[in-house]
Amino acid sequence: MMTGSGGNLGVSVGEDAVFVIDDQFAPLTPKIQAAIAKLTDKPVKFVLNTHWHFDHTGGNENVGKAGAIIVAHENVRKRLSAEGFIEFLGMKTKPEPKIALPVVTFTRDLSFHLNGDDIEVHHVPRAHTDGDSIVQFRKSNVVHMGDTFFNKLYPFIDTSSGGSVAGVIAAVDRILKVAGDDTKIIPGHGPLGNKADLKAYREMLAAVSGNIRSQIGAGKTLEQVIASKPTAKYDEVWGKGFLAPEKFVAMLYGNLKKK
């Protein structure tokens, strides 16, 4: 796992190839390449994008020009190929050049057999976005969850890109069924986690979204829901990151209202 200003990277280095999960922002490519060069003199052969957001795919153009094969779910290529809009952030994105687009896409599952490991890539539908992938390193007992898991940070769920609370919880449940207590779980953002951290994340997300869903059913407005402080129990641990508690509640409210 490598950290930085964007999403957490996963790196597999061995006799076969260098396999990298996500590539953060374009200006960070030299730093990422330098960090990998400390591990191996081999070039990066594969880059797997866990989803389309710019803090995970911003280096695609650079790594593509360097000869890496970019791999992702088909919806990642579709979204990177066109102008996008992340509604909650009020942010427009431009189409990416051809060299930055995934050249290998899949719809459901994909496997790599590299560096003495079996690397399984699984699409999880309508989670953080509509193009999320979770990557399992079977022999190394490591899972990279992309942005379906924010460790000790309130998560962002991109409703405008097809994301849903239910999908994130389903993705988490999928890994909880197969993870052991010693499984290393890499989140999209936040520190390296384990099964206990993932359980805590699920409990928080299910409890807060369930509270908000009930209030929506009772006809409460967004202002009323925010005033009720449905995250109060969790703010000390989860509320100090990208999304402040009020923003997290507003995001969940908007997501659940659209279901």
N, C-alpha and C positions, 0 to 999 in steps of 0.2 A: 504494500500500500504506500502511495506517495500522496502527500497533501500539498495544498497551495491555495491560490486565490479562487480557483473554481472547484468543480467537483473532485472528490477523491479518485485517484487513479489506482488501478490494479496493474501489476506487471509480473509476467511470467518469463523467466530467463532460463535457458538450458541449452542442450546440445542441438535442438532442432531449430528454434527460432525465438525471436523476442515478440511476445504477445502483450499488447497494452490495452487496457480498458479505459476509455475516454481520454481526452487530450486538452481539457481546460480551455484557456484563451490563447489566441495566436501569439501575443507578445511573450508568453511563457514557454513557447516551444524550445528555445535554446536552453533554458534552465532544465526542462524535462529531459532533453537529449543529453545534457551534461550529467544529470543524475543517473540515467540509464547507462551511460558510458563508463561510469564507475563500477558497474556490475558486469558488463560484457562489452566486447568490441564488435559484436554483431549489430547490424542495423535492425530497426523495427520492421517486422514483416507484416504483422496484423495489428490493426486498431479496431476495437469493437466499441461502437457508440451505444451506451445504454438507453439513450433517448435523444431527441433532437435539440434540446436547449443549448444555447450558445456557450454556457460555462462548462459544457461537456464535449462540445464539438468545435469550439473556436479554433483549435489547432489543426483541424482536418486538412485545410488547404496546404499548410506547411508539411504535414506528414505525408500527404498525397504526393506532393512534389518530390519528397525524399524517397518515394518508391513504396511506401506502405500500402497494403491492401486494406481498405476501409470496409467494415462489415457492420450491418445493422438490420433491424426489423424494417420491412418495406415501408412502413409509415414514416420512419425517420427520413428516408430518401425523399418521400413525397413532400414532407414538410420543409426539408432543407432546399428543395427544388423550387419552391414558390414563395411569394411574399407571405409573411406570417404576422400574426397579431396575438400577443399575450395579454388578454383583456385585463386581468387583475393588476398587471403592472403598467397597463397603458402603453405597451411597447410594440412597435412595429419592427419586423425583421425583413431583411432583403434576401432574395434568392441567392444561394451560394453558387460559386462557379463549379463547373463540371468536375474539376480536380478534387474538390472538397466533398463530393457526394460519395456515399457508399457504393462500391462496385459489386459487392456481394450482399444480397438481401434475402430474407427468409420470412415466412409467415408465422411459424409456430416454434420450432426447435431446431437447433443446429449443434453439431459436435465438432470439437477439435481434439486431435490426439497428438499432443506436443509435449516435449520436455518431460517425458515420463509420466504425464498426467492425462486424465480424461476430463476435458473442459466442456461442460454442457451449458448451452445458452438457451434459456427458456423465455418466450414472450409471455408477459402477464398483461392481459387486456384491461383497458380503461382504468389504469392505476394512476400514477403521477401524470401520464399522458396516454395517448392511444398507441404508443410505440415503444413501451418499456421492455427492457430485457434484464433478467437476472442471470448471473454467471456463476456456475458451481464448478469448483476445482475438486473433483471427486477424491483423488488420492491425497491431495494436500489438505483437505478438510477446510477449505476456504470458500466463502460465498461473497460475491460482490453484488449488492442489491440496487445499485444506482440510486435514483431519487425516490424509490419506493420505501426507503428507510433513511430518516434523518435521526441521528443519534444525539439525544439530549438537546434537540432543537425542534421547535414547532415546524412541521413540514409545510411546504408549498405544494398544492395540488392544482395543476393547470386545467381548469374546467374548459377553457376555450380550446385546448388541444385534446379534448376527449377524456380528461382525467376524472376520477371519481373517488370518493372516500371508500366506498364499498370495494372498489378494485384494489386500492392500496391495502386494505385489511385482508383481502383474499390473497394478495401476493405475500404478505407477511405470514399468513397461515400456511401457505405452501412451504415456506422455509422452516417454520416452526415444527412441521411434521417430520422433517428429515435432518434437522440440525441436532448435534449433540452438545453437551455442556462445554466441550472444548473446541467447538467449531468457531473459527475466526470469521466474523461477519463485517464486511466493509460497507459502510453506509455511503450514500451519495455525498453527504455532508456530516461533519461531526467526527468524533474520535472512533478508532477501531472498536467494534463491539463484539458481543457474544450473545448466546441464546437468551440469557437473562435480560440483557439490554433490549433485545427485540421483543421479548414478552412485555416489558415495561412500556415500550413504544406502542404496542398494540392495545394494551390496557388503557393508556392515556387517550389514544385516538378513538377507540370505541366508546369510552365513557363521555368524552366531550362531544363527539358527533351525535351520540344517542341523546344527550341532554338537549342539544340544539334542535335535533329532529323533533323531539317531543314538544318543544316550545313553538316550532313552526306549525306543528299540528294543532296547537292551541291558538293559533292566529297571532302570535307575538311578532312585533316588528323587529327589524335588525337592531334598532336603538334599544329596545326593551331587552333583547337577548344579550347584547353587550353589557348593559347595566346589571344584568343578573350574575355576571362574572362566572361563566361556566368553566373557566380554566383555572380558577383560583387555587385549587388543590395542587395544580401542576406547574404553576408559574415559576416557582423557585428553581426547579430543575430545567424546565423546557422553555421558559420565556425570555431567554437572554440572547437569542440568535437573530437570524434574518427577519423573522416575523415576530413582532410584539404581540402580546396576547389579544389585544383588540383587533389587530389585522388578521390574526389566525381565525378568530371567531367570525369576522366578516367574510373571510374566504370560505369557511365551512358553511356558513349560512347561505351564501350564493350558490355553492355547489349542491347543497341539499335541496334548495328551493327549485332547482332545475330538474330534479329527478322525478 
